[in-house]
Amino acid sequence: MRLAESRATIVADLDQRGSAARLLGVGTAQETPVEAAERLQVHSLSARRELERFIQRIVPVRMISNRMLGSRTFAYVTAALPGLDAFLLLSRLSAMAGEAARDDRYVVVDGLSTGASLELLSVAAGVRRLAGAGTLSRLATELEGFISDPNRFGVAIVAAPQELALKEALEAASTLREQLNINRIIAILNGVAAPLFTPAEAEQAMAADLNHAALVKRRLELDAAATRIRRELEAAGLRVIDLPMLFSASVGKSELARLSRSMRDKVAA
């Protein structure tokens, strides 16, 4: 939403549950872009659907292509070519980025889990090694160039201010840099509680009411953890953006707008 304030933006939702679409108030994301707000669209993508589109392109007779997609032979072929559907999905994202650059728009990909996203980004190198030479190798090389170009591609790693999340974020950043040659990476520290007490105030509060002392201590621990984790992420060379903790029963479009306002001075548009 923050980016859409300056340029038209498409959110490519890879989560088949349509999480991004629901948060933006458009229900389940569709195969075609859906308007979520002014200059903001949501587009649902999946590796399986890209594979189906690919088969329909090379076998234009719909009856035959549908029969192929539903056949046991096709299942054997896709099992023998692991990563083909992910490769086609990454190709689609690259094409969307090219169109966005031409039209002066942004494409933001709402990815899957850390492991699944790293697997998706690794598929181009795997296909290039398997293909050796030829058209497929050339396409894979172009995709590697796309994800390693800081002017066209970057990754935001979202982590909670917790030790396990920190470890996963640092490992992901290392893999992105060292194995995939991706260097435009930022870290988003999600759910950071605003400090409530200075050390002196905390001491006074704990001394004044012993029943609340444990709560005050827990809040100080949360503050210290967020500070420590932010420093470690910055020490790893990552720019860190804090997102505040929202004390809300649910998260929807209004809450996203609040988070967007908190990022107003943190994201260069």
Secondary structure, 3 states (H helix, E strand, C coil): CCHHHCCCEEEEECCCCCHHHHHCCCCCCCCCCEEEECCEEEEECCHHHHHHHHHHHHCCCHHHHHHHHCCHHHHHHHHHCCCHHHHHHHHHHHHHHHHHHHCCCEEEEECCCHHHHHHHHHHHHHHHHHHCCCHHHHHHHHHHHHHCCCCCCCEEEEECCCHHHHHHHHHHHHHHHHCCCCCCEEEEEEEECCCCCCHHHHHHHHHHCHHHHHHHHHHHHHHHHHHHHHHHHHHCCCEEEEEECCCCCCCCHHHHHHHHHHCCCCCCC
